[in-house]
Amino acid sequence: MAAANRPLRVGIIGAGGIARDANVPAYRALGDQVELVAVADIVAAAAERMLQEQGFQRAYTSYEEMLAQEDLDCVSVCTPNKLHAPAAIAALRAGVHVFVVKPPALTADEARDMRAEAARSGRVLTVGFPTRFSAEAQAAKRYVDAGGLGEIYTGRITALRRRGIPSWGVFTSKELQGGGPLIDIGVHALDTALYLMGFPEPASVLGATHTHLGNRPPGPAPWGAWDWRRYDVEDVCNALVTFRNGASLLVETSFIQNIEVMEEFNVRLSGTRAGLRLRPFAVFGEENGTLVDSQAAWLPKGKSYHDLIANFVRAVRGEEPAVCTPDQAVVVQRIIDAIYRSAATGGGVEA
Ligand SMILES: NC(=O)c1ccc[n+]([C@@H]2O[C@H](COP(=O)([O-])OP(=O)(O)OC[C@H]3O[C@@H](n4cnc5c(N)ncnc54)[C@H](O)[C@@H]3O)[C@@H](O)[C@H]2O)c1
C-alpha cells in the first residue's frame, strides 16, 4: 500500500485523447499528491509527445516494460477497449492500483477476470464513469437516497447521435472496441441509471442492433468523414432490460440515425412517488393534488473527471472506497454482453 505522506507515482497506459484531455489534467489538479512518472503507448510518437508536453519522466512503447521498470503506485488505462482487461490485469499483477477508462472491458468475462485479479492482489480497481459524478447525477442521487422517487420501477436511457460517428481513433472497429454506440456512449447512461437504481440484479434482455448508414459512403458528416469501409459496429442499438426486483429499463443508443436531434444524452427514471430527468435536471411529482414539475434553479458546474480521479487517489490511500466498484463493472458489462447476444440471436436472453 502506498505511503500516505508521499506523492503517488502515476503511470499512463495509452497516450491518446482521454489520457491527455481528462486523466492527466485530473491528476495535475491534485498537485503534490501525485507525481507523473511514466507513460506507455505502442505509438512511440504519442508516448514521446505526452512525455514532452505533460512533464512525465520517462516514455515507453510497451506497458509491460513500463510496469517492469518503474516502481508505480497507480496507472490509468486509457487504451482502446480491447486492451483494458489485459493492461489492467498486468498492472494489478505488478502490484499497481488501476483506474480504467470506460467501458470496463470488452466482455463480462473480462470484467470478472479483472475483479478476481483486484481481489487477489488487494489493489484498487475502479472504472472511469464520469457521468455518475456530474452535478445532475449527484442531485438525482440525493433525491433517490432521500426516498424522493419512492420505489424506482422503470426508466429510459438515451445516448443518441444523428450523425456522430467518430472519424478518429478506433471507435468503428468491433474487434478493438467490442461494438458501437451501446458500449461507447450508452455505457455512460447505463452505468448512471444503474447507480441511481441501486444496481439491481439484471434478469433478462431483449436487444436489437441495426447497421444501415455507417457502412456506406458518408453524406453530411459534422464529425468528419469516417472510414466507412472498415465500419463494422452497429449504427443503432435498442434494448429492454429487466431486473430481478421487477424493474425495467429502456435503452436507446445511436452513432447515426435519422432523428430530429443532433445529440441527446439522458437518463429518465420513474418511481412510485416521483420521476426524474437528468438533463436538464427535473423532478416530476404530485403535490397536494397537483401534478408538479420541479427544476433545479442552479447546479454547480461539475468537474466529473477530476472528482473520479480524486476518488481513485483517495481510495488508493485508503481514505475512502472507490465509488465505481469491480462488482458494478461486471453488472454493466453483463447487460452489454446480453444486449449484443440478444441482438445476434434475435430473441430474449438471460443477462
Ligand atoms: N468520457 C470518457 O469517459 C471517455 C471519452 C473518450 C474516450 N474514452 C475511452 O478511452 C479509451 C481511449 O479512447 P481515446 O479517445 O483516448 O482514443 P485514442 O485513440 O485517442 O487513444 C488511445 C491510445 O491508446 C494507444 N494504444 C493502443 N494500443 C496500445 C497498447 N497496446 N499499449 C499502449 N497504448 C496503446 C493508441 O496508440 C492511442 O494513442 C477508450 O476505451 C474510450 O472508451 C472515455
The ligand as an ORCA input file, in Angstrom:
! r2SCAN-3c Opt
* xyz 0 1
  N     -15.644     10.434    -21.275
  C     -14.977      9.295    -21.222
  O     -15.018      8.603    -20.219
  C     -14.187      8.835    -22.427
  C     -14.074      9.694    -23.532
  C     -13.306      9.264    -24.625
  C     -12.710      8.001    -24.608
  N     -12.876      7.181    -23.533
  C     -12.273      5.834    -23.541
  O     -10.865      5.975    -23.628
  C     -10.289      4.913    -24.402
  C      -9.375      5.511    -25.444
  O     -10.078      6.465    -26.177
  P      -9.317      7.753    -26.788
  O     -10.374      8.654    -27.292
  O      -8.299      8.266    -25.837
  O      -8.599      7.026    -28.029
  P      -7.233      7.423    -28.734
  O      -7.210      6.645    -29.994
  O      -7.108      8.909    -28.790
  O      -6.107      6.896    -27.723
  C      -5.833      5.548    -27.484
  C      -4.323      5.402    -27.356
  O      -4.027      4.080    -26.947
  C      -2.845      3.673    -27.625
  N      -2.691      2.225    -27.617
  C      -3.277      1.304    -28.415
  N      -2.838      0.068    -28.102
  C      -1.971      0.216    -27.064
  C      -1.160     -0.678    -26.304
  N      -1.140     -1.998    -26.531
  N      -0.356     -0.177    -25.341
  C      -0.331      1.157    -25.093
  N      -1.057      2.056    -25.792
  C      -1.859      1.590    -26.759
  C      -3.034      4.262    -29.014
  O      -1.800      4.300    -29.750
  C      -3.586      5.643    -28.690
  O      -2.549      6.602    -28.536
  C     -11.465      4.108    -24.946
  O     -11.627      2.953    -24.176
  C     -12.677      5.018    -24.759
  O     -13.858      4.303    -24.488
  C     -13.586      7.581    -22.445
*
